[in-house]
């Protein structure tokens, strides 16, 4: 027994394992970063250089230009980019910011209610909401679009009215909010349910109602979990193309930046220098969001998982 304990606490073995783990992590990081580096370098090269040589040759024969970004942002590189992608960039912000705020607000209140306001069927309701995650997103898009545009009827009786929001920003916000709520409620519920019971009961004894407890205790303590989900939701909505194309109904005025970049890829993959610059523009905002909230990321995901 003593021999086994000595072997388990061997510092040399732990150091060797740490070096292997560090090597594996650095290897994966480098392999994951290489394509992004190639995209970044190609965005500063001319189309002639991109078609003639690989991106790594730019380090030995540098020939960089900023015209790709000028064409992408302000237009002037053919008919498809006559106005640039700045309007579509703003459309993505208009789509993404509300589509993150709405599910966060609703899910936070729902998670608190399911965790601390016990009522008949609350546990069943929580498991039912969690089970909604198994519904395939792709299978629900067309029925949901038909519901928005035509409503639901039994004979002449309208069960659900025609909303007429397809082709508007609200028609994109609502599906993103609906699809995000099951995961959001699940993550936030686990975090909020793990808050100290003594703290909550002390607030109730002092006369605080549920709204005051939610606003002054639960919200400040739940910032890590809210930030963790906000990162997930922001990245999902910002990179989404399927929902935006389905519920925008071909309306150019509300098309996101990803839809514009997809239209730049012609049948034969022309203007790669423009596509690489545009793709890197779309990466900048998610990187800013992630690095701004990364200190909450791991803490928010793990806090409620080990209750």
Buried (B, 14 or more C-beta within 10 A) or exposed (E): EEEEEEEEEEEEEEEEEEEEEEEEEEEEEEEEEEEEEBBBBBBBBBBEBBEEBEBEBBEEEEEEEEBBBBBBBEBEBEEBBEEBBBEBBEBBEBBBBBBBBBBBEBBBBBBBBBBBEEEEEBEEBBEEBBEBEEEEEEEBBEEBBEBBBEBEEEEEEEEEEBBEBBBBBBBBBBBBBBBBBBBBBBBBBBBBBBBEEEEBEEBEEEEBEBEEBBEEBBBEBBBBBBBBBBBBBBBBBBBBBEBBBBBBBEEEEBBBBBBBBEEBEEEEEBBBBBBBBBBBBBBEBBEEBEEEBEEBBEBBBEBBEEE
